[in-house]
Amino acid sequence: MTRGSMGACAVLLLCAAALLGAGEAAAAAPLNATAPSIGGSAVDGKHLKAARGTWGGAKPFAYAYQWSRCDASGNACAELPTATKPSYKLTDQDVGRTLRVAVTVTDAAASSASSTSAPSAVVQPAALSKRKRPSITGSTKDGQLLTVGTGTWKGTQPQSFAYQWQACTKSGACSDIEGATGSSYRVASAQIGRKLRAIVTATNAAGEASAASKTSKPATAGPPVSVSAPAIEGSLQEGQTLSANPGGWAGTGPISYAFQWLRCSAAGGGCAEIPGATGSTYTAEGADLASNLAVVVTASGPQGSVAATSPETQPILGILPTSSVLPSISGVLQDGQLLSVATGAWSGTQPIAYAFQWQLCNALGQACESIEGATGSSLKLDPSEIGRTLAVVVTATNSAGSASATSPVSGLIAGILPANTAPPAISGVLKTGQLLSVTNGTWSGSAPISYAYQWQLCNALGGGCADISKATEPGFKLSLTDVGLTLRAIVTATNGAGSVSQASPVTGLIAGLL
């Protein structure tokens, strides 16, 4: 059905309604004859106006409005809660979208009906126009930083800005300063005597527009200005040479630099000048250990002097101990003797403290293991170490940390050869058939000591002694063949160092039985 035919039907319905009784007419809702429509320019910031259309029914009518934002094709509409007036001011959020308006009519009988307009044209962004020109702040002395504001602009958001600084002659001719395209510009010596201005270009979806700031006063010479802080470079360790980077400076030249190194607390602050440390380099020394360093750089030019201080470093570290001569073991390598270890030679931050750990190794100087409790600079040898070798681990410690070095392995540890201090003695009755016994005597030497025995038969004078076969026990039973002769016993003491023998005194004559 066409819009014209709809209108004709609406007229017929109105006529029919007029022929009805008064009660029936009052009950009919308002009838839309012509749909609402939207007028106005569909541009951000402009107003759209709702034409409410034409309606039939029991007058007077009351009208209500509800605007909705839709996609570019007029679909997917969502009501705008506060947009309930006959007109609607377009915003940035409407750009690229369309609007519809719904008109609700209420008649005298409180009956209502609604009708919605066709979508508006797609909303376009508003072109940019300057409201307030950009302005420059800051000093025009050489080396100082100037900043330009964007100014204020009419037009659709979002807006972005680009900058171009220019230098102008006395005649007013301005030219771009190469590379000066930020919102700030540091005055350069080349601009002395010239005025400066900035061109701000604003851009949005509708295009771009530019505006120039007022020109500044002519640039003049100026004292040094610190652009980037001084810095300390190098290894933060005792004995290392550090360098002072003066940092970045601007201002009227030529500029020269002077230095003063500072020693600060490890927690930061509390800095004091280091006497004589006024060069561009400084070698960290023992007094700097666990302290921070900083350097004051004083820049001087024709217009004056200015000082800037570097950030503090981290604390200066010591030099880890380093062994240049290995530890060594001295003393007699024999059971019961006292050995000592020399630490060897070490370099590194003083003071250096030393700790020791003795190790017991096999006869080949391998498979070394720590000796429990042997942590002094000396060690007394005991029998358990006989036939083995030793080494010592020396650990040197200073403020930078610890390092260890191991001595060369010692030679074999010798035992003490047994030595007889009281000879063996034979006891028993010197008669045929009696059992004699011999004592070990007393011995010194490395324990353990084991004993072996050999009985000998001697002539009546105690000479010409010869071993008795199989008589190798501590006891010996006399026989008839022994009558008229004498005896003695040879006791052989053996330990890890070797063997030593000692004969008992010769007995008296062996008697026969009566």
C-alpha positions in Angstrom: 0.0 0.0 0.0 1.4 3.4 -1.0 1.8 6.4 1.3 -1.0 8.2 -0.7 -3.4 5.3 -0.3 -2.6 5.2 3.4 -3.5 8.9 3.6 -6.8 8.3 1.8 -7.7 5.5 4.1 -6.9 7.7 7.1 -9.3 10.4 5.8 -12.1 7.8 5.3 -11.5 6.5 8.8 -11.8 10.0 10.2 -15.0 10.5 8.4 -16.3 7.2 9.7 -15.4 8.2 13.2 -17.3 11.5 12.8 -20.5 9.5 12.0 -20.2 7.3 15.1 -21.9 8.2 18.3 -20.1 10.5 20.8 -19.3 7.6 23.2 -17.8 5.5 20.5 -15.7 8.4 19.2 -14.2 9.1 22.6 -12.9 5.6 22.9 -10.9 5.6 19.6 -7.1 6.2 19.9 -5.4 9.1 17.9 -4.8 8.0 14.4 -1.6 9.0 12.5 -2.3 10.4 9.1 1.2 11.6 8.2 4.3 10.0 9.8 6.7 12.2 11.9 9.8 13.4 10.0 13.3 14.9 10.9 14.5 18.2 9.6 17.8 20.0 10.0 21.5 19.5 9.1 22.9 16.1 10.0 26.3 17.5 11.1 27.9 17.2 14.6 26.9 20.1 16.8 23.8 21.0 14.7 20.2 20.6 15.8 17.8 18.1 14.3 14.1 19.0 14.7 11.1 16.6 14.8 8.0 17.3 12.7 5.3 15.5 14.6 3.2 14.5 11.5 -0.6 14.8 11.3 -3.0 13.0 13.6 -6.7 12.5 13.8 -8.8 12.0 16.9 -10.3 13.8 19.8 -8.4 17.0 20.3 -6.7 18.7 22.1 -3.5 16.5 21.6 -0.4 16.3 23.8 2.8 15.3 22.2 5.9 13.4 23.6 9.2 12.7 21.8 11.8 10.0 22.1 15.0 10.2 20.0 17.0 7.0 19.2 20.5 6.5 17.8 20.7 3.9 14.9 23.4 2.5 12.7 24.2 4.0 9.3 21.4 2.1 7.6 18.8 3.2 10.2 18.6 -0.1 12.0 19.8 -1.4 15.5 18.3 1.7 17.2 18.7 2.4 20.9 16.8 5.1 22.8 18.7 8.1 24.1 17.2 8.4 27.6 17.5 12.2 27.9 16.6 13.1 24.3 12.9 13.7 24.8 12.5 17.2 23.3 11.3 18.2 19.9 14.9 19.1 18.9 18.1 17.2 19.4 21.7 18.5 19.4 24.1 16.1 17.6 27.2 15.0 19.4 30.5 13.3 18.5 28.9 10.0 19.3 26.3 10.4 16.6 28.9 10.8 13.8 28.6 8.0 11.3 25.2 7.1 12.7 21.5 8.0 12.0 18.7 9.2 14.3 15.0 8.4 14.4 12.3 10.1 16.5 9.2 8.5 17.9 6.2 10.8 18.5 3.5 9.8 21.0 0.2 11.6 20.8 -2.3 11.6 23.7 -5.8 12.9 23.1 -8.4 14.4 25.5 -9.6 11.0 26.5 -6.1 10.0 27.5 -5.8 7.5 24.6 -2.3 7.4 23.1 -0.7 6.3 19.9 2.9 6.4 18.6 4.6 6.7 15.2 8.3 6.7 14.4 10.1 8.8 11.7 12.3 7.5 8.9 16.0 7.7 9.8 17.9 10.9 9.3 20.8 11.3 7.0 24.1 9.8 8.3 25.6 12.3 10.7 28.8 14.0 9.4 31.7 15.3 11.5 31.9 19.0 12.0 34.9 20.8 10.4 37.5 22.3 12.6 37.6 26.0 13.3 39.8 27.9 15.7 38.2 29.3 18.9 41.4 30.5 20.6 44.8 30.7 19.1 47.7 28.7 20.5 50.1 30.5 22.9 53.7 30.1 23.9 55.0 29.9 27.5 58.6 29.9 28.7 61.8 32.0 28.5 63.4 32.8 25.1 66.9 32.7 26.5 69.3 30.3 24.7 68.8 26.8 26.0 65.5 27.4 27.7 62.4 25.3 26.9 59.4 26.9 25.3 56.0 25.1 25.2 53.0 25.8 23.0 49.4 25.0 23.9 47.0 23.6 21.4 44.6 26.5 21.6 40.9 25.6 21.5 39.0 24.4 18.5 35.5 23.8 17.4 34.8 20.6 15.6 34.2 16.9 16.1 36.2 15.0 18.6 38.6 13.3 18.8 41.1 15.9 17.7 44.8 15.4 17.3 47.5 18.0 17.0 50.8 18.5 15.2 53.4 21.2 15.7 55.9 23.1 13.7 58.2 25.7 15.3 59.3 28.6 13.2 62.0 31.3 13.5 61.1 34.7 12.2 63.2 37.6 11.0 62.7 41.2 12.0 60.8 41.7 8.8 58.3 39.0 9.9 59.4 36.3 7.5 59.1 33.0 9.3 60.6 29.7 8.3 60.4 26.2 9.7 63.0 25.0 12.2 64.1 21.6 11.0 63.1 18.8 13.4 61.2 21.2 15.8 57.9 19.3 15.6 57.0 18.7 19.2 54.8 20.7 21.6 58.1 22.0 23.2 61.2 23.5 21.7 64.5 24.3 23.3 65.9 27.6 22.1 69.1 27.1 20.2 72.0 29.4 19.8 71.2 29.7 16.1 67.9 31.4 17.0 69.5 34.3 19.0 68.1 37.6 17.8 65.1 35.9 16.1 61.5 35.6 17.2 59.8 32.3 17.5 56.3 31.0 16.8 54.6 27.7 16.6 52.1 26.5 14.0 49.5 24.1 15.5 47.6 21.9 13.0 44.4 20.3 14.4 43.0 17.2 12.7 39.7 15.4 13.0 37.5 13.2 10.9 36.4 16.2 8.8 39.9 17.3 7.9 42.5 19.6 9.3 43.0 23.3 10.1 46.1 25.3 11.3 46.7 28.3 13.5 49.8 30.2 14.4 50.7 31.4 17.8 51.8 35.0 18.5 55.5 35.5 17.9 57.7 35.5 21.0 60.3 38.1 22.0 63.6 37.7 20.2 65.8 34.9 21.6 68.8 36.0 23.7 72.0 34.5 24.9 71.7 32.4 28.1 73.7 30.5 30.7 74.1 26.7 30.5 71.0 24.6 31.0 71.1 21.0 32.0 69.1 19.0 29.5 70.0 15.5 30.7 71.6 14.7 34.1 75.2 13.8 34.4 75.9 10.1 34.8 78.7 7.8 36.2 79.9 5.0 34.0 82.1 2.1 34.8 82.4 -0.9 37.2 81.4 -0.1 40.8 84.3 -1.9 42.4 87.3 -1.0 44.4 90.3 -0.2 42.2 88.1 0.4 39.1 88.2 3.7 37.3 84.9 5.4 36.8 84.1 8.1 34.3 81.8 11.1 34.6 79.5 11.7 31.6 78.7 15.4 31.9 75.2 14.8 30.6 73.4 17.1 28.0 73.7 20.8 28.1 72.2 23.7 26.2 72.9 27.4 26.3 75.2 29.9 24.7 78.7 28.4 24.2 81.5 27.7 24.4 80.7 25.6 27.4 83.4 24.0 29.6 83.0 21.5 32.5 84.4 21.0 36.0 83.9 18.0 38.2 83.6 17.2 41.9 83.1 13.6 43.0 81.0 12.9 46.1 80.9 10.0 48.6 77.4 9.2 49.9 75.8 6.8 52.4 74.7 3.4 51.1 71.1 4.4 52.1 71.3 7.5 49.9 72.1 11.1 50.7 74.6 12.3 53.2 77.0 13.1 50.4 80.4 14.8 51.0 83.1 16.0 48.6 86.0 13.6 48.2 89.1 15.8 48.6 91.1 16.1 45.4 88.6 14.1 43.3 88.0 16.8 40.7 88.8 15.1 37.4 86.4 13.5 34.8 87.6 10.1 36.1 87.9 8.7 39.6 89.4 5.4 40.8 87.3 3.8 43.6 89.3 3.2 46.8 88.9 1.3 50.1 87.2 4.3 51.7 84.4 4.1 49.1 83.4 0.5 50.1 79.7 0.1 50.8 79.2 3.8 49.9 77.4 5.4 46.9 79.2 7.8 44.6 77.9 10.9 42.8 79.5 13.6 40.7 78.7 17.3 40.5 79.3 18.7 37.0 79.6 22.5 36.7 79.0 23.8 33.2 80.4 27.3 32.5 79.7 29.6 29.5 79.9 33.3 28.7 76.6 33.9 30.5 77.5 32.1 33.7 77.9 28.8 35.4 75.3 26.1 36.4 75.9 22.9 38.4 74.0 19.6 38.0 74.5 16.4 40.1 74.3 12.9 38.8 72.1 10.2 40.4 73.9 8.3 43.1 75.5 4.9 42.1 74.8 1.7 43.9 77.3 0.9 46.7 80.9 0.3 45.7 81.8 -3.4 46.0 85.0 -4.9 47.2 87.3 -7.1 45.2 86.7 -10.8 45.8 89.8 -12.6 47.2 92.0 -14.3 44.6 94.7 -16.8 45.4 98.0 -16.1 43.7 100.1 -18.6 45.8 98.5 -21.8 46.9 98.3 -22.7 50.6 101.0 -25.1 51.8 101.4 -27.7 54.6 104.6 -27.8 56.8 105.7 -30.1 59.6 106.9 -33.7 60.0 104.5 -36.2 58.3 104.6 -38.7 61.2 102.1 -39.9 63.7 101.9 -37.5 66.7 103.5 -34.6 64.9 101.9 -31.1 64.6 101.4 -29.9 61.1 100.7 -26.2 60.1 99.1 -24.6 57.0 100.3 -21.4 55.5 97.4 -19.4 53.8 99.3 -18.7 50.7 99.1 -15.3 49.0 95.8 -13.6 48.3 94.8 -10.3 46.6 91.5 -8.5 47.1 89.9 -6.0 49.4 91.3 -5.9 52.9 90.8 -7.1 55.5 90.7 -10.7 54.5 89.8 -13.5 57.0 90.8 -17.1 56.6 89.1 -20.4 57.5 90.5 -23.9 57.2 89.4 -27.4 56.6 91.8 -30.3 56.7 91.1 -33.2 54.4 92.3 -36.8 54.6 93.1 -38.5 51.2 94.1 -41.9 50.1 97.8 -42.9 49.5 97.5 -41.6 45.9 96.3 -38.1 47.1 92.7 -38.8 45.8 89.2 -39.3 47.3 89.8 -36.5 49.8 87.2 -36.1 52.6 86.9 -33.4 55.3 88.2 -34.4 58.7 85.4 -33.6 61.2 86.4 -30.8 63.6 89.8 -30.2 61.8 89.2 -26.5 61.1 92.2 -24.9 62.7 95.5 -23.7 61.1 97.3 -26.7 62.6 96.6 -30.4 62.9 98.1 -33.1 65.2 98.5 -36.4 63.4 97.1 -39.5 64.9 97.5 -43.2 64.0 94.4 -43.4 61.9 96.1 -41.2 59.3 99.2 -43.4 58.8 99.8 -44.4 55.2 97.4 -41.7 53.9 97.9 -38.1 52.7 96.5 -34.7 53.6 95.3 -31.5 52.0 93.9 -28.2 53.4 91.1 -26.1 51.9 91.7 -22.4 52.8 88.7 -20.1 52.4 89.4 -16.4 52.2 86.5 -14.0 53.0 86.2 -10.2 52.7 83.4 -7.7 52.2 82.9 -8.9 48.6 82.5 -12.5 49.4 84.5 -15.7 49.7 86.9 -17.8 47.6 88.7 -21.0 48.3 92.0 -22.6 47.4 93.3 -26.1 48.2 96.9 -26.9 49.1 98.9 -29.5 47.2 98.5 -33.0 48.7 101.1 -33.9 51.3 103.3 -37.0 51.2 102.4 -40.2 53.0 102.0 -39.9 56.8 104.4 -42.2 58.5 103.9 -44.1 61.8 106.4 -44.2 64.7 108.4 -47.5 64.7 107.9 -49.6 67.8 110.6 -49.1 70.5 111.1 -51.4 73.4 111.2 -49.7 76.7 111.2 -52.8 79.0 112.3 -56.2 77.6 110.1 -59.3 77.5 110.4 -61.6 80.6 110.0 -65.4 80.9 108.2 -66.8 83.9 107.6 -70.4 85.0 109.4 -73.4 86.6 112.5 -74.5 84.6 111.8 -78.2 84.7 110.9 -80.7 82.1 107.2 -80.8 81.5 106.5 -77.3 82.9 104.9 -74.5 80.9 106.8 -71.3 80.5 105.3 -67.9 79.3 106.8 -64.8 78.0 105.5 -61.2 78.4 105.5 -58.6 75.6 107.6 -56.2 77.5 106.7 -52.6 77.1 106.8 -50.7 73.9 106.3 -47.2 72.5 105.3 -46.3 68.9 102.2 -45.8 66.8 99.3 -47.9 67.8 98.1 -50.4 67.2 101.0 -52.7 67.8 100.8 -56.4 67.3 103.2 -59.0 68.7 104.8 -62.2 67.4 106.9 -64.7 69.4 109.8 -67.0 68.7 111.3 -69.3 71.4 115.0 -70.1 71.1 117.1 -72.8 72.7 120.6 -71.7 73.9 123.6 -73.6 75.3 124.4 -73.8 79.0 126.2 -70.5 78.8 123.3 -68.7 77.2 124.9 -68.5 73.8 124.5 -70.2 70.5 120.7 -69.6 70.5 118.7 -71.1 67.7 114.9 -71.0 66.9 112.8 -73.8 68.1 110.6 -75.0 65.3 106.9 -74.1 65.7 107.6 -72.4 69.1 105.8 -69.2 68.2 103.2 -68.8 71.0 103.5 -66.8 74.2 103.7 -70.1 76.1 106.3 -72.9 75.7 106.2 -76.4 77.3 109.6 -77.8 78.3 110.7 -81.3 77.2 113.6 -83.7 78.1 115.6 -82.5 75.2 115.8 -79.1 76.8 117.5 -80.4 80.0 120.8 -78.7 80.8 120.2 -75.9 78.2 118.8 -72.4 78.5 116.0 -70.5 76.8 115.1 -67.1 75.6 112.1 -65.6 73.7 112.2 -63.1 70.9 109.2 -60.7 70.8 108.6 -58.9 67.5 106.4 -55.7 67.8 104.8 -54.6 64.5 102.8 -51.4 63.5 102.2 -49.3 60.5 105.8 -48.1 60.5 107.4 -51.5 60.6 108.7 -54.2 62.9 111.2 -54.3 65.8 112.3 -57.4 67.8 113.5 -57.6 71.4 114.9 -60.8 73.1 114.1 -61.6 76.7 117.0 -62.3 79.1 118.2 -66.0 78.9 116.8 -68.3 81.5 118.8 -70.4 83.9 119.5 -74.1 83.2 116.6 -76.3 82.6 116.4 -79.2 85.0 115.2 -82.7 84.6 112.7 -84.6 86.8 114.1 -86.4 89.9 
